[in-house]
Amino acid sequence: MYTAPDGTVWTQYDIGKILTDHDKMVLGWPVSPNQTERGMMAGMVAMDRADGTLTGAISSDYILGSKAKGIIGLIERWPAGVVSGAHLSEVLSQL
């Protein structure tokens, strides 16, 4: 953990150590430097695991959200345009 002069606290995560084997299979981890979409998604999953937001297996509810279950989906939390529909479909097909 690092605290910046302005008081902002930064935490560094080792994505490869945090992701489960199932996460890695679903997300296509490890990623190459040109696979930005996969890297962004893997980073967000790792942060959710590290802070306890995600404790079980990645599910379509976790990725897409479920109003009925009160789950805010991963796609609702990432910046628009970061992950393409094609990549999202690929990940969902691995579930």
C-alpha positions in Angstrom: 0.0 0.0 0.0 1.2 3.5 -0.8 -0.1 6.8 0.5 0.4 9.8 -1.9 1.3 13.3 -0.5 -2.4 14.3 -1.0 -3.5 11.4 1.2 -4.7 9.2 -1.6 -4.1 5.5 -0.7 -3.0 3.2 -3.5 -3.0 -0.5 -3.2 -1.1 -2.8 -5.6 -2.5 -6.2 -6.5 -0.8 -9.2 -8.0 -3.6 -10.2 -10.4 -2.2 -13.6 -11.1 -2.1 -14.5 -7.4 -5.6 -13.3 -6.7 -7.5 -14.8 -9.6 -8.7 -18.4 -9.1 -7.9 -21.1 -11.6 -11.6 -20.8 -12.8 -11.2 -17.0 -13.2 -8.1 -17.5 -15.3 -9.9 -20.0 -17.5 -12.9 -17.7 -18.0 -10.9 -14.5 -18.5 -8.1 -16.0 -20.6 -5.4 -15.2 -18.1 -2.5 -14.5 -18.5 -2.9 -11.8 -21.1 -0.4 -10.3 -23.5 0.3 -6.6 -23.5 -2.0 -6.0 -26.5 -5.0 -7.7 -24.8 -6.2 -4.6 -23.0 -9.8 -5.7 -22.6 -8.8 -9.0 -21.0 -6.4 -7.2 -18.7 -8.9 -4.6 -17.6 -11.5 -7.2 -16.9 -9.0 -9.4 -15.0 -7.9 -6.4 -12.9 -11.5 -5.6 -11.9 -12.2 -9.2 -11.0 -9.0 -9.3 -8.9 -10.0 -6.1 -7.1 -13.4 -7.6 -6.4 -11.8 -10.7 -5.0 -9.3 -8.8 -2.9 -12.0 -6.6 -1.2 -14.5 -9.5 -0.8 -17.1 -8.3 -3.3 -16.6 -11.5 -5.3 -16.3 -14.7 -3.2 -17.7 -17.4 -5.4 -17.3 -18.3 -9.0 -17.7 -15.7 -11.8 -21.3 -15.9 -13.0 -23.4 -14.2 -15.6 -25.1 -12.3 -12.7 -21.7 -11.0 -11.6 -20.8 -9.9 -15.1 -24.1 -8.6 -16.4 -25.9 -7.8 -13.1 -29.3 -8.8 -11.9 -31.9 -6.3 -10.8 -34.0 -9.1 -9.3 -31.1 -10.2 -7.1 -29.9 -6.7 -6.4 -26.5 -7.3 -8.1 -24.7 -4.5 -9.9 -22.9 -6.1 -12.8 -19.3 -5.7 -13.7 -20.2 -4.2 -17.0 -22.1 -1.5 -15.2 -19.0 -0.5 -13.3 -16.4 -0.3 -16.1 -15.9 2.7 -18.3 -18.0 2.8 -21.5 -16.1 1.3 -24.5 -13.5 -0.5 -22.5 -14.7 -4.0 -23.3 -16.2 -4.9 -26.6 -19.4 -6.9 -27.1 -17.3 -9.6 -28.8 -15.0 -10.0 -25.8 -18.0 -10.0 -23.4 -19.6 -12.8 -25.4 -16.4 -14.8 -25.4 -16.1 -14.5 -21.6 -19.8 -15.4 -21.1 -19.4 -18.5 -23.3 -16.7 -19.8 -20.9 -19.1 -19.8 -17.9 
